[in-house]
Structure formats: structure tokens, C-alpha cells
């Protein structure tokens, strides 16, 4: 699809409501078909002990593809109609907005903004035939992912161990241009879903400390928000203490306490994506 055709297609969709000027559209719209990428975070028993602080660790990060949000701030909506009994609507909204805000604080750009004006769409934007495809809407919600048709088909053996997923749609090569300029991929749609059915619901979700073990909403949201920026999971032991460390366990597991702060590698990663030098 050439640049003119793609710009026309976008104009016919919901993106037109965001009031991009013709000059902005020409500048930011890549000449490539939209693609989907799924970040899937799965609990593996015994995968992680007590996390280490990142102060004495190397600043590790992994970028899936050099990408930027197509429009900043990127508006997102939050659904509060399908929450687990242990999470209230206000608690969920606060945890999610604070998680996105934590990434925002590390760059001068205003990356994200909560849009309370409309309810979130809780239908995952899978490609056909599993879903409707992208809808230019960024949505955050709880859902029982054990019954999802796409995950059941492609991840049948682990679907009940999925903690959360972030489904993204993007366009563009994200590679060095022949003229020396940098061509970014542009992220224009994401869905973030927390699984109410993880471990068959035995371990509850919460924003507050509980006795035993619990999934900490803000800690998981902080990790998933990093995926919306195309920061990928890290699985090496040296990455413990980074938000994007790929092994997730419930709070209370082997002494694990929720960590709501970004690691030095997380900060370097988002600043690298947005071309900002470290202080």
C-alpha cells in the first residue's frame, strides 16, 4: 500500500477524530500494511525467587523494534465492569493511570493520557477470523482469557497460566533508512488485558497487600505499559530488578514484594526510544 492510499484509509477510520493535519499525516504515516504483535506474560512456577534491586545491576533493556506511539499523548480507556471481587473501580483506575504515569515521568514527551469520557472496548483486537482487527482504540480491562478463541488455539497448554497480555498494532519498518534518517515503526492501537482466570483464579488480584499471595495490579500494569512502548521481556538473571524482567510471580511468593519503580534499564530503554540522553 503506498503512502497516499494508506493516508486515505486512515482518514476513513477513527484516526480522523484525532484531528491530525495533512502535514502531520504525511510526516508520520509509514508506507506499510498494519501488523499485529502480541506480548504474552505467563506465570511459571519457581521461575523467580526474591527479585534483586537494580541499583547494582547493568542497565539492561530490549527493544522489540524501533517504534514510537503514532500520536502522543496516546489516549487510553479503562473498563471497570468486569473486575475481580478484590479490586474496586477506583483502585483499578488509580493503579493503571499511575503505571502509565511512571513511564511518562522519564521522558519529556507526554506519552499517555487517560480518557474517562467513554467506556473501554473489551473485545480483543485480534485479526480475522478471531476478532475484528484494529480499531484505533487503546483499551485496558480485565477478562477471563481462558475462553479467548485466539489464545485457546495458539496457546492451549498455557492459557490458564497467562497473567496478562498486551496486543499491539503498528505500521512501519523501524529500520535505518538509506538516506541516513531513521524510519520508525508507529504504534497506533493497543489492548491490555489482565487475566481473571490466571491459575484458575486461585491467586486473587489486588492493589492492596493481602495475606498469602496476590497479583499486584500496578506491578503487572507497569510491565504491560512497557510493552505498549515496544519494550520486550528480559529473561537473563542479570535483569532481575527491571520492570521488563520477563518472569512474573505473585506478590508474596518466596518473599516477593510488589515493585512499582522502574529499573535503570527500563528508564534507559524508554529514553533510547524517544532519543533522550540520560541525566
C-alpha positions in Angstrom: 0.0 0.0 0.0 1.5 3.4 -1.0 1.6 6.4 1.3 -1.4 8.1 -0.4 -3.6 5.0 -0.2 -2.7 4.4 3.5 -3.4 8.0 4.4 -6.8 7.7 2.7 -7.6 4.5 4.6 -6.7 6.1 7.9 -8.8 9.1 7.1 -11.8 6.9 6.8 -11.2 5.3 10.2 -11.4 6.6 13.7 -8.0 8.2 13.5 -9.6 11.1 11.7 -11.2 12.1 15.0 -7.8 12.8 16.4 -7.5 15.7 14.1 -4.1 15.1 12.5 -3.3 17.8 10.0 -2.4 16.8 6.4 1.2 17.7 7.1 1.3 15.6 10.2 -0.2 12.7 8.4 2.3 12.9 5.6 5.2 13.1 8.1 4.1 10.3 10.5 2.2 7.7 8.4 4.5 4.9 7.3 4.1 3.1 3.9 3.4 -0.4 5.2 0.5 -2.6 5.9 -0.6 -2.7 9.6 0.9 -5.6 11.6 -0.1 -7.1 15.0 2.3 -8.1 17.8 1.3 -9.9 20.9 3.2 -9.6 24.2 2.1 -12.5 26.4 3.3 -12.9 30.0 3.0 -16.3 31.5 3.5 -17.5 35.1 5.9 -20.4 35.5 6.1 -21.9 39.0 9.5 -21.3 40.6 10.6 -19.1 37.7 11.8 -16.3 40.0 12.9 -16.0 43.6 13.2 -12.8 45.6 13.9 -10.0 43.0 17.1 -8.2 43.2 17.3 -4.4 43.3 18.6 -2.8 40.0 20.9 -0.3 41.6 23.9 -2.6 41.3 22.7 -4.3 38.1 23.6 -3.4 34.5 21.0 -1.2 32.8 19.6 -3.9 30.5 16.7 -3.4 28.1 15.4 -4.9 24.9 13.6 -3.1 22.2 11.4 -5.3 20.0 11.5 -2.8 17.2 12.4 0.8 17.0 9.0 2.4 17.4 7.1 5.3 18.7 3.5 5.9 19.5 1.8 7.4 16.4 0.2 10.2 18.4 1.2 11.5 21.8 -0.3 11.7 24.3 -1.8 8.3 23.4 -5.3 8.2 24.9 -6.4 5.0 26.6 -9.7 3.9 28.2 -10.2 1.7 31.2 -13.1 -0.8 31.6 -14.3 -1.3 35.2 -17.3 -3.6 34.5 -15.5 -7.0 34.7 -13.3 -6.6 37.7 -12.4 -9.3 40.2 -14.2 -9.0 43.5 -10.9 -7.9 45.2 -10.4 -4.8 43.0 -12.7 -1.8 43.0 -13.2 0.5 40.0 -11.3 3.4 41.7 -8.4 1.1 42.7 -8.1 -0.3 39.1 -8.2 3.2 37.6 -5.6 4.5 40.0 -3.2 1.6 39.6 -3.4 1.7 35.8 -3.0 5.5 35.5 -0.1 5.5 37.9 1.6 2.8 36.0 1.4 4.7 32.7 2.4 7.9 34.5 5.5 6.2 35.8 6.8 5.8 32.3 5.7 9.3 31.4 7.9 10.8 34.1 11.1 9.5 32.4 10.8 11.4 29.1 9.9 15.0 28.2 7.1 13.8 25.9 3.7 13.2 27.3 3.3 9.6 26.2 -0.1 8.6 27.7 -3.3 10.2 28.8 -6.3 8.5 30.4 -9.6 9.2 28.6 -12.6 8.8 31.0 -15.1 10.2 28.5 -16.0 6.8 27.0 -16.0 3.1 28.2 -13.3 0.8 27.0 -13.9 -1.8 24.4 -13.3 -5.2 25.9 -13.2 -7.1 22.6 -9.6 -8.0 21.9 -8.4 -6.7 18.5 -7.3 -10.0 17.0 -7.1 -10.2 13.2 -9.8 -12.1 11.4 -11.2 -14.7 11.9 -10.5 -14.5 15.6 -11.5 -10.8 16.1 -12.4 -7.5 14.4 -8.9 -6.3 13.8 -7.5 -2.9 14.9 -10.0 -0.2 15.9 -7.6 2.7 16.8 -8.7 2.4 20.4 -6.4 1.8 23.3 -8.2 -0.3 25.9 -7.3 -1.7 29.3 -9.5 -4.2 31.0 -9.9 -7.5 33.0 -11.0 -10.6 31.1 -11.1 -14.3 31.5 -8.6 -15.2 28.8 -9.1 -18.9 29.2 -12.1 -18.6 26.9 -10.4 -16.4 24.3 -10.6 -18.2 20.8 -7.2 -16.9 19.6 -5.3 -17.8 22.8 -7.1 -21.1 23.1 -6.0 -22.0 19.5 -2.4 -20.8 19.7 -1.6 -21.2 23.4 -3.8 -24.0 24.6 -1.3 -25.5 27.0 -0.6 -22.3 28.9 -3.7 -20.2 28.6 -4.6 -20.7 32.3 -1.1 -19.5 33.2 -1.3 -16.3 31.3 -1.0 -13.3 33.7 -1.7 -10.6 31.2 -1.3 -9.7 27.5 -0.7 -6.6 25.5 -1.8 -6.8 21.9 -0.4 -4.0 19.7 -1.0 -2.9 16.1 1.8 -1.0 14.3 3.0 0.2 10.9 6.4 0.9 9.5 9.8 -0.8 9.2 11.5 0.5 12.3 14.9 0.4 10.5 17.7 2.7 9.4 16.8 4.5 6.2 19.1 4.5 3.1 19.4 8.3 3.4 20.7 8.1 6.9 17.4 9.1 8.5 15.7 6.8 11.0 12.4 5.2 10.0 10.3 4.3 13.0 7.5 1.8 13.3 4.4 3.6 14.6 2.2 2.0 17.3 -1.4 3.1 16.7 -3.5 0.6 18.7 -3.1 -1.5 21.9 -5.2 -3.6 24.1 -4.1 -4.6 27.6 -5.9 -7.4 29.3 -5.4 -8.8 32.8 -6.5 -12.4 33.1 -9.1 -13.1 35.8 -8.6 -16.8 35.0 -4.8 -17.0 35.7 -4.1 -20.1 37.8 -7.9 -20.7 37.6 -8.5 -17.6 39.8 -6.9 -19.3 42.9 -4.5 -16.3 43.4 -6.5 -13.1 43.7 -5.8 -9.8 42.1 -5.4 -6.8 44.3 -4.0 -3.3 44.6 -3.5 -3.7 48.4 -1.4 -6.3 50.3 -3.2 -9.5 51.1 -2.4 -12.4 53.3 -0.8 -15.2 51.3 -0.2 -14.4 47.6 -1.8 -12.0 45.2 -1.3 -10.5 41.7 -0.4 -6.8 42.2 -2.4 -4.8 39.6 0.0 -1.9 39.5 3.1 -4.0 39.2 1.7 -6.0 36.3 0.3 -2.8 34.7 3.7 -1.2 34.9 5.2 -4.1 33.0 2.4 -4.2 30.4 2.7 -0.5 29.8 6.3 -1.0 28.9 5.1 -3.4 26.2 2.9 -0.7 24.7 6.2 1.2 24.0 7.7 -1.9 22.4 10.0 -2.7 25.3 10.4 -6.5 25.3 10.8 -9.1 28.1 14.2 -9.8 29.6 14.9 -13.3 30.8 18.5 -13.2 31.9 19.3 -13.3 35.6 21.1 -10.0 35.4 17.8 -8.3 34.5 16.2 -9.0 37.9 15.0 -5.7 39.3 14.0 -4.3 35.9 10.3 -3.8 35.3 10.6 -5.6 32.0 12.1 -8.7 33.6 10.1 -11.5 31.9 9.4 -13.8 34.8 6.4 -12.7 36.8 5.2 -14.2 40.1 2.5 -13.2 42.6 3.3 -10.8 45.4 4.1 -12.9 48.5 5.7 -15.7 46.5 9.0 -16.5 48.2 9.1 -13.1 49.8 8.4 -11.2 46.6 7.1 -7.7 47.3 5.4 -5.6 44.6 7.9 -3.2 42.9 6.3 0.0 41.5 9.5 1.7 40.4 11.3 1.4 37.0 14.7 -0.1 36.9 17.7 1.7 35.4 17.4 -0.4 32.2 13.7 0.4 31.9 14.5 4.1 32.1 17.3 3.9 29.6 15.1 1.9 27.3 12.3 4.4 27.1 14.7 7.3 26.8 16.5 5.5 23.9 13.2 5.0 22.1 12.5 8.7 22.4 16.0 9.8 21.8 16.6 11.5 25.1 20.0 11.5 26.8 20.2 10.3 30.4 20.6 12.9 33.1 
